[in-house]
Structure formats: structure tokens, C-alpha cells
Amino acid sequence: MPRSQIRKQIIIELLESVVFEMAQTVKRAAHHPIFSEINDFSCAIVDNKGRLVVQSIGNSPHLGTMYTSVNAALDYLNKENIDLYEGDVIVVNDPYLGGNHLPDVLVLMPIFHDNDIMFFSAVRGHHGDIGGCRPGSFAGDSLEIFQEGIRIPPVKLYEKGNFNRYIMDLLTANVRTPDYFKGDLLAQVAGVKIAEKRVKELINKFGIDNIISARDWYFDYGRKVILDEISKWPKVTVEGEDYLDNDGVTNKPIKIKVKVMISNDEVYVDFSGSSPQVDGPVNATYGVTLSATYNAFISLLDPNLPINFGTLEPIKVYAPEGTVVNAKFPSAVVSGNTETGHRVTDAIWTALAKILPDKIPAADMGTTYNVSAGGIDYRTMKYYVWYLSPPGGMGARPNKDGLSAITGGKLGGTAAHISIEIFETRFPWYVVKEELVTDSGGPGKYRGGLGIEWVIKPVKHSPKMTVVIDRIEISPYGLYGGYPGLHGLIAVKTKNGEIRELPSKGTFMLSEGDELIMRTPGGGGYGDPLDRDPELVLYDVINGYVSREAAFRDYGVVITEDFKINYEETKKIRLIAKSIKNRSKILIDQYTKPYSKNSFRLIEMKQ
């Protein structure tokens, strides 16, 4: 291998080590658990044209918006005749300037060489509260963006290295937990500053020409990787669709329609036919739809392969303005990032499943299951806010079961679930129960991952709550004969023992002594459950993943009370069930009860 090629690879590895150091800096310096425990932030280095060079993916919705928002911010500054100088740090969160939703704040710093901007370091992170009408800034009843928090256009938090305290004072005056906000924002600043320092060290060591040469090679390599993968796919046009439960204003399902056109040099994804933008907060910005589309395809590649501008460039996206996948200002968009983004990927995979059955999994939980609370902490007499996203089931894969209790489903990256100990220490709440839900994974030859039941209650206060959840009415789909994953549930158990189901999107109050019951959806199954190895069914029953009743009803496996398989009866039952159920002809199942709350749709394979 030529020495110049080795040097390029070394430079790229060193740039990737920079974003890793950025991530560790942010995580260790941050105040709110959403940064330090849940890892809901991403770091990147982009070039002076806003093109992604390297990225530390904490959260996949940041994948596309890192590109769209950096470019939108630069366009804004140019339009306003605002020059950038060494030491400047920009802050922006406006979803309509390439972002995803208001809680995700982007911190951006130019990296100069010989008086020219060569790169930018960037950190996008989800803040626990950004103002607005509900604690956690995740209003399930918002009707326009003004209710969702403070919109920050690109502004200089630092100018020529000097801190602008007036910008910080303005921002902290508009959020419920200013100490958390300030601490987390300054942690992001620490991240971009360490990146600026490290990139300048690399430029001094290798020279700017070698750095640029390595960047160009890496873009070419990324493009080659994805085009090599696409070359193996049929050159066809396929269509798919999936649905959100509702927008929280009406109960009408919301369609995400997609057409995927595959050619030798690109994949063109067209969302024409998707529902018009809605009144509730599930509208997505173009950046969110772009990110979710990227995620749908990047997830099919070897995880060790690069993700950069070159990898993403062959994926083209058309999302008509005024639809739920590219809403117009001032539509409410806070959960477009967390719910509609999921459904965009789901819809793409329903299309690709028809031509890539050995690559596409069944649907995962399909919701970030956003729950927020706020109130006065009796221990400190200060206002607190938490935002949580409990884990659920992963969809079964074409050759493996889905994983259980996966945070955010397709959020990917390093997103995690907060530990009980941290949750109870930081906030005046008590965890009553956290456990896997038996029979929540969709039955299949390969079973969907299980959701969890998480029961919590407030201590010595009555908090305000807001929820934005999906997959309560329409279950995660099963593929190729697999059953749907069990639908989700949100409910309150009052102190007198009454259990009251709540709508999936909205706000409410909890009284002291009430318990909040959160049951996250399971993942869909893959393949006919009557083809599952009976020994695996027995293993699932012994471990509490599947009940004996479901083993018989769905898998046709007869298990005795002393946990032994009756093979003779199992063979008879399966033969009869095969002829009656005829699961081999089913492509998508969001219909079969008890996994589906409302029998929604059953799509057969075309002959």
C-alpha cells in the first residue's frame, strides 16, 4: 500500500478519535442525565461546505440534520452579513433552519487555518427543557411551534473567544431548569472547543493539503461502499407505507407513503402520497425525514463501514412541502423527530422487504415513547424536569430473534435507558417495577424482542405530565408470516386502585400516590411461528418470554406443566394449524389479536 494511502487512513482514524474525545468531553461535563446517562447527543466534524466528514452517532435522527442545519445556519449568517471569526461559537435550534425539534440544540464552531474556515466542529444535543407550554418541552397537545419552546436562530454565544453572557441570560430566563440548561450548553461548547484544538494539531502535524486529500479520499470511499451495496440490489421501483396512530388532535391514522427507485448510481426516495401536515405535534421537518431515510439505508450496511458525506450523497429524498414529512412553518414538530422519523424508516423497510427479504427486519417498537414530568422537588424546593424514553422490543431479523428492551428502537448509536438508581437520586420519583412483558414480542420463526413495563410514582408532590407516544393503536408489523408486536399502553393507577388508560398524546396531572404505568411495544415477528424450533419455544416459556398459552396458540407447541415438550401432540397441532392459518402467504401483519389492539391491516404477498 502506498505511503500516501496509509497517511490518509491514519488522518481519518485520528479525526474519528477527535469526535470520540468530543463525545467523552460532553458526556463528562454535562449536568442533565439526558446527556450524561441517556447519551442523547451527537458530535461531528464537517467541512467548510457543511459536508459531514466524521460523526459520533449518539442518536440517528441527528445523522441528516447535522448536514442540513449546518448549511442552513451558514446561509442565515451569510444572508444577515454576519462574519465568522476565530473563537466564535454559534448556537441554533430552529427546526425550520435544517433542524429536527427545539430541544435539540446545535453548537457550532469554525476551525480556521491561515484566516480561512476549513472545518466546523459541531455538537447537537437534546436539552431537558427548552421552555414552551409543558415541562420537558414535549407538549403532546401543541398546535404550533411557538408552544414548544424558545426558537434560537444562529447566534454567537462566543465572539472572538469572548463569552456573551447576555445571550446565555436570555436563554436561561426562558427555560424551567436554567442550571441544567447552562451546564449542558457549556458542555457542548467544551466539546466543540476540544475538537477545534485537536483538528488544528492535526493540520500542523500533517499539513492542510494532506488533511483535505484524506477528506476527499474518505468521501470517495464512502460513496464506493454504498454503491457497491446498491449494485447487489434489483434495479426496480418498490412502494411501501406505514401509519402513525394519530396526531393527538383527531384519532385518524396518518399515512407515510414511499416509493423507492433503485438504479446503479443512486437510490431515489419519494414521499409523495403521504398525509398532509396535521394540527398536532407529529409533523416532521425535511431534515428529520432525510435523517430517517439515511438511517433506513445505512442500517443495512456493515456497521464498521464509514458514514460520511460520500456515503449519504447517493441517497436522494423528495418530501413534498406541506406534508407530514416536510411541514410548513409554524407547524408543531416536536415529536416528528421521535415518532414520524420512526415511521419513515418503517415505511421504507416495508418497500424494501419485497426485494430484500434476507436483510429487512420486522418492525421494532416504532416509538421513542416520550414521557416528561415537571414539578417542585421537595428535597431542594427547586423546579425539576425529566424527559424519558423507556426501551421496547426490536423487530425479529430474517435469521435471529429481535433484542428486548432496546432504547428508542431505531434511535441507534449509543442512546441508552436511564438507570433506576440515577433516576431516583436525581428526581423525586420512585420506581415500583421494571420488567420485561411476557408475550409482547411478536411470534414468528424468529420472535420479536420484548417490551417492558415500567411503573413509577411521584414522591411528596403532584407533577405535571406530558406524553407523546405511538404504536398504541397500530402495532409494529410482523413480516413474512410473523405476527405483530404487542401494542403499547400508557395508564395511571390511582391511589384507590383504579386503572385508567390515557391517550397516547396529551397532558395530565398525577396526584401523590398515583402510579404511572408505561408498557412499551414489542417488536414484530419474522416468519411463520409454526416453523420455530420447539426447543426455542420451550426456552422462551421457561424464561418467561412466552406463556404456555401463547406457545400453544401461536407456535403450536404443547408444553406440559413440568415444562416438557409433547412432540407427538405438537406435530399434530402444527399440521392442522398450518393448513388453517396459512401464514406463508402473509407479507405484513398489523391485524392479528391480541398483539394488535385494533385489527388494522393484513397484506398478502403478490404471486
N, C-alpha and C positions, 0 to 999 in steps of 0.2 A: 504494500500500500504506500503511495507517495507520501512524503513527509507533510506536504501541504494539506492532504486529506486528513491525516492524523491530527494536524493542528486545528482544523475546522471542527472535528468531533470533540476535541478537548475544550475548545471555546464554548461549544453548545452545552457540554456537560457542566462547565463552570457557570454558565448563565442559568442553567436549571438549579444549580446549587444556590444561586443567589435568590431565586424565588422561594426555595425551601427555607433559607435563612429569613427571608421576609416573613413567611408564614409563622415560623417559630417566634420571631420577634413580636408579631401582632398577638399571637396566642398568649404569650407570657406577660405581655404588658397590658392586655385588655382587662376590663373590670367586670363586664356582664357575662354570665355563663353562656350566653348565645355565641360569644366569641371563644371564650376560654374552654368551654366544655363541648358545646354543640358544633363548633368549627364552621359556623355559617358565614364564611368569608373566603375570598379567593384573591390570589396575588398574581401579578403578571408583569412582564416587560414587553412593551410594544415599541415599534419603531416610529420614526417621525411622520409616517403616513398613517399611523394608528393601526398598523398591521401586527397581529399577535405573533410574538417571537417565542416566548416560553410562558407557561402558566402553571401555577399550583392550583389545581381544581379542588376547592373545598365544597363547591356547590355547582352542579352542572348548569342551572339557569344563568350563571354568570358567564358561560362559555361564549355566547354570541354577543351579549350586551357589553362585554369588555371592549369589543371592536366598535359596535355601533355608538356607544356612549362616549368613548374617547374621541371618535371622529366628530360627533355632534358637538362636544364641548369645544373642540378646536375650531369648528366652523362658527360657533357662537362667539368665541373670543375674537376671531378674525373679523366677523361682521360688526362687532362692537368696538373695533380698533383697540383691543386690549393686548398689549405686547407681553410676552413672557420673558422672564429674566432668570438668571441662575439664582437658586434658593427659593423660587416661587413654589407654592403648594396650592393646588386647586381642589375645591370641594364642590360636588354636584350630586343631586339625587333625582332630578326631574325625569320621570318615566317617558315624557314626551320629547326628551332630548337623548334618545337612544337607550334609556334605562329600562328597568323592569318594574319596580314599585318603590314608593317613597322610603320605606325602612332601609332599603339597600343604598348606602351612601358610598360614592366613589371618591377616593382621594388619589390625586394625580400629580406627579412631579416631573418636570422636564429634566433631561440629563444632557448637559452641554459638552461640546468639545470644540475648542477653537471658536467660541462665540456662536456656534451653530447647535441647534437641538438635533441630537442624533437618536435618542430614545426617550421613552417615558416609563417611569415605574408607577404601578397602579395597584391599589387595594380596594376591592369592593366588599363591604361587609353589612350584615343585617343588624340594625340597631334595635334594642329592646323597646324603644318608644321614640317616635318622631313627631309627636303631637297628634292633632286630629281629635275627632269626637269620641274615640273609645280608647281605653287603656291598651297599650301594645300596638296602637295604630293599625289594627287589623279589623276594621269595622265591618262586621258581617251585614250591616244594613246601610252601608254608604251608597249614595246615588251619584256622587260626583267626586272628583279628586280633591276638592277643597276640604272635604270632610275627613280625608285620610291622613292629613299631616301637613307639615310645612314643606313647600317646594323650594328647593335650593337651586338656582341657576349656577352656572360656573362662576365661582367667586374665589378670590385669593385669601386663604387662611394665613398664608405666609407670603410676603412680598420681599424679594431680595434677601430672604433669610430672616426677616423681621415678622414676629407674630402679630397678627391683627386681633387683639382681644375683643374688639367691638363686634366683629363677625361672630366670634365664639359666644359672646354675651347675648347677641340676638338669637342665636340658635338655641342655647341652653334655656333661655327665657320661654321658649315655645314647646318644651318637652316636659314630661312628668317626672323624669328621673335625671336631672341635669348632671349629677356626679357620674353616673354610669355613661351618659352620652359623651361627656367631655373626655372621660378616661378612655373610652373605646375609640373616639375620633383621634385622640393623640397617639393611641397605639397604632392606628393606621398610618399616621404621619411618621411614626418611628419606622414602620415597615418600608415606606417609600424612600425615606432618607437613607436607610442602610443599603437599599438597592442602588441608590444614586452613588453612594460611596464605592460599593463593590464593582459596579459597571465601569466607573472611572478608573479603578485599579486595573481592570482587565484591558481597557483601552490603552493605558500607559504601558502595560506589560506586552501586549501583542500588537498594538498599533491599530488605528481606526480602520485601515484598509482590510486588515485580516478579520476584524470583527464583522465588517459589512460582508465580506466574502463568505464567512461562516453562516451569517444570516441567510444570504441568498441560496447557499447550498442546502441549508435546512429547509427552506421553503420548497425547493425543488424536490427534496427527498420526501417531504410530507405529501406533496402533490402526487408523486410516484406511488407512494404507499396506498393512497385511497383509490387511485386509478387502476392499480393492479388488482385491488379487491373488486372494484366495479366491473372490470373486464371479465370476471368469472360469472357475472350475473346475466340472466337473459335480458336481451335488449327489447324490452316491452314497456307498455304503459299499463299500470295497475291502479285500481282505486280502492279506497277504504274509508271507513268513518267510525267514529265513536261519539259518545254523548256525555255531557255533564248532566247531573241530576236536575239542576235548575240554577237560577241566579239569585235566589233568596227573596225575590220580589214576587215572582209567579212560580208555579210548580211545573212549568213547561220545560221538557228536556231541551238542551242546547247542542246542536249538531256541529261537529268538527269534521268537515268533508275534505278529502285529499285525493289528488291524482299525482302519482309518481311516474315520471317518464325517465327511463334509463337509456343512456347512449354510451358510446365509447369514452367520451371525454367529460361527461358531467351527469349529474342527477338533477332533474328539474322537478320541483315540488310545488304544486299549485293547490291553494286552499279555496279556490272558487267553489261556491255552493255551501260554504259554512254559514252558520246562522248570522244574522245581522248583530251588531253590537247591542248589548242589553242594558237595562237600567241598573242592575246590581253590580257588585264589585268583581265579577269574574272575567271582565274584559282583559284581553292581553294586548300589550304593545307589540309592534313589529319585532323589537329586539327579543322579547320573550319567545315569540313564535320561531324566530331564527335560531335561538339557543336550543329550544326543544327539538327542532328539526336536526340541528347538528348532533344533538345527543342521540337521536334515533339511529343515526348512521355511524357515529364514532363508536357507539356501544357494540357494533358488530365487528370492529377491528381488534387485532391483538392489543391488549392493554399496555404492552411495552412499546408500542409504536408511537410516533410523535403526534402531538396536537399543536398545530400552528396555522398560520395564515394559508400556507400551501395545502395543508390537509383539508381545510374548510372551503377553500375557494371554489372547487368543482361542484359544491352543493349550492344550487340556486333556489331561491324561495320567492314565490309570489303569493302575497297575502293581501287581498283587496281591502283598501281602506274603507272603514265603516262597518267592517265585520267584527265578530267577537275575537278574531285572531289579529286584528290591526285596528283597534278602536280609535276614534277621533277624540281629541280634547273637547270637553273636560270629563270624559267618561271615568267612572270609578274603575280602578285597575289593580287594587291591592292584592287580590287573590288570582288574577290572571297569571301571575308569576308562579303561583304554587299549585293551582288546580287546573287551569286551562293548559298550561305548559305540559302537564302530565298527559292531558287528553290529546294534545297534538302528537306526542310520541306514540301514544296508543293507536291513534288513527293511522299513522304511517305504518306501524307494525301490522295492523290488520290488512293493509295492502300488500306489504312485503311477504307476509305469511303465505300468500298464494303462490309465490315463486321461490321462496327461500325457507321451506318448511323445516330444514335442519339447522336454521340459525335463529329463528324468531321465537321468543318465549311467549307463554300465555301472559295475560295482563297481571301486573302487580297491584298493590293496594290502590294505586291510582289517585292518591290524595296526600297532601302534606299534613292533613288533619290539624289545621291551625287552631289553637286554643290559647287565648290570652286572658289574663286577670290583672286587676289592679285594686289597690286599697291602701289603708294605713297599717303598717307593720307595728303591732302592739309593743314590740321589743325596742324599737327605735323611735316610734311616733313619726316616722317619715313615710312618704308615699313610695310604694314599690310597684313594679310591673314585671310580670313574667310572660314570656311567649314560649309555647312548647309545640313540639311536633312528634308525638309518640309514634313508635315504629309499627309496621304491619308486615303483611306477607309479600314475598317476592313470587312472581309467576313461575310455574314449573317450566323447565327448559326442555328442549327436544330429547335430551338424554339424561336429565337429572331432575331431582325434586327442587322446588324453589326453597330459598332460605327463609327462615322465620324471623320475625321481629327485626326487619330491616328499616332503618330510618329513612323516611321520605321516598321510599321506592326508587324512583328514577332521579332523585337528587344527586346520587352518586358521590364521587370524591371521598372526602373524609367526614362528611356530615354524620353526626352521632346523636344518640339519645342521652339526655342529662341523667346522671346517676341519682338515685334516691337520696343518698347522703348529702350531695351538693344542693339538691332541690330543697330538702327540709332545713338545711343550715341557712341558706340564703333567703328563704321566703317563709312566711308564717303559714305553712301548709303541712299536712300530714298525709303520707302515702298509706292508704289502707290495704291496697292489694295491687300487685303487678304480676300477671301470669299469662302464659300462652292460652289461647282459646281452643279447646278441643273442637274438632270438626270445622274449623274455619278455613283450612286450606282446601282449595277445590280438588275433588277427586279426579284422578287421571292415572294413566300408566305411570306418569310421573306426577306426584302430588304437589299442589301449590303450597307455598310457605304459609305458616300460621300468623294470624294477627294476635294482638294482645288485648287483655282487659286491664285497664289502669284506673284504679279508683282512688280519688284523693278528696280531702276535705280541708276547708279553711280553719285556722285556729284563732279563736277570740276576735273574729271580725266577720263582716259580711261584704265580700268583694263584688265588684262589677266584672262581668264575664262577657267575652265575645267569641264566637266560633265561626269559622269558615271551613267547611268540610265537604267532601264529595264522596261518591260511591256508597251513599246511604240508601238511595233508591235504585240505582242501576249498578249491579255488581261487576267486579272485574271479570272479564271474559275468559272462558276456557277455550282452548284451541284443539282442533283435530280430535274431537270426541271428548275432550276434557270438560269437566263441569266448572261453573263459575266459582270464584272465591266467595266466601260468606260476606255479605254486605256489612257495612259498618253501623255503628249505633252511638248516639250521644244521649245521655239521660241524667236526670237528677233523682237521687233517693233522698227524700225529705227526712227530717229527724223523727217523723212519726211512721216511717217505713214505707210510705207511698213512693212508687217509681213512676216518673213522668218523662216520657220521651220528648226530646227537644228537636226543633227543626235544625237542619244542617247548617244554616247560615242565619245569624242573628245575634242579639244581645240579651242578657238577662242578669238578674241578681241572684246570688247564692246567700242563704242565711247561715249563720253559725250553726253547726250541727248537720247541715246538708252534706251529701256526698255527690261528687261529680263522677259519673260512670262513663268512661271512654272505651269503646270497643272498636279497634281498628280493623279494616277489611283484611281478609286473607287473599292470597294470590290464586289465580285461576289454575286449573289442572291442564295437563297436556297428554293427549292420547286417551284411548278408551280405558277407564278404570278396571274393566273386566280383564284387561291384559296385564295388570300389575302383578308382580310376583307375590303370591300369597304370604311368603315369609316376610316380605317388606310390610305387608298389611298387618301381620301379627306384631312385628316390631313397633309399628305406629300405635297399635292398640295398647301394648304393654307400656309404652312411654307416654300414653295419654294424648297423643296427637290425633288419634281417630278413635271413636267409640265403637264398641262391639256392634251396636245397632247400625252405624254407618258402614262398618266393614261388610255387613251382610247386605244392606240395602243398595249401596253404591258400588262396592267392589265384588259382591257375590262370594265373599269368603266367610265360611262358617267357622266361628271360633267358640270353643266351649268355655264354660265358666272357669275351668282351671287353665285357660289360656293355651289351648292346643288347637291345631287346625284339623278339622274333619275334612280330609282331602276328597273322600268319596262324595260327600254332600256338596262340597264346593264345586266339584267338576259338574255335577248335575245342575246346580243352580246357575252356574255361568253359561252353560249351553242354552238353557231356557232364556236367560236374561239377554244373551247376545241376539237371539232371534227377535225378541220383543223390543228391545231398546234401539238396536241398530245404530249405535253411536258412530260407526265408521263413516257415515255419510255427513256428519256434522262438522262444519268448519269453526263456527263461533257460537258459543253458548252463553247468553246472559239471561237465560229463561228459567232454568231448572230450579225448582224449590227443593229444600228450604234455603239453598245458598243465595238465590235471588229473592229479594223482598217482593218485587213486582216483576212478574214474568215479562221481560222486556222484548228480547228478540232472540231468535234461533236461526242461524244462517247455514244452509246446507252447501256442500261443495258442488261446484258445477262439474258435470260429467264431461 
